[in-house]
Amino acid sequence: MWNLPVKPGDVVKFIMPPFLEWMEGQKNQQFEVIQVFEYRCVVRYLDVQNSERYLFTEKNNFEVLGES
């Protein structure tokens, strides 16, 4: 579960149902994976006013868009 195949450049969104309640409010938000570590990753918010808004969180909070 921890070693999900995300890589820099992937477009991701939060998994549903989310692990944390605040993520529910951002269920349609898309992110770009910037950097990947063993258990966590840095993602950049897409389609927001501040294009330099980032989030550092666990990789298992996301699913890659475009994959089934």
N, C-alpha and C positions, 0 to 999 in steps of 0.2 A: 504494500500500500504506500510506503514512503518513497519508493523509487519510481515515481510516475515518469513517463517519457516526455517531459517538457524540455524544450530547448530554447535558447535565445532566438527571438523572432516569432515564436508561436503566439497566436492570438488566443486568449483564454477567457473564461468567465467562471464565476463561483459555481460550485456544484450545488444542486438542490436535492434534498433540503440542506441548508447550510449548517456548519458546525457552530457558528456564533450568530446570535440574533441580529446584530447590526448588519450582517451580510445580506439578510433577506431584503433590506431596503435597496440593495445594489445588485439585485439578481439579474438585471439586464445590462449591467455595466461590462464593458469589454476592456481587457488589459493586454499589453504586449509584454512578453517575458523578456527581461533585459539581462539578468544574470541568474545562474542556477548553482545552488550549493547542494550538499548531500541531502538535507531535509527541507530546506527552505529555498525561496527564490525572491528576486526583486522584480516587480512588475510595474509598468507605467500605465496610468489611466489613459484610455483613448477617448476621444470625443468629449473632452472637458475643456473649460476655459483656460485652466492652468495646465499647459502641456508638460510641465515638469513636476507633476504630482506622482509620487511613487508609493508603493506599499511593499513591505518586507514581511512575508508570512510563509506558512507551511505550504509545500507543493500540493499536499492532498486536499487543499481548499479549492482547487481548480480543475476544470476539464478543458481540454483543447477543443476549440471550435472547428467544425468541419470534419471531425472524426466520428464514427458511429460506435 
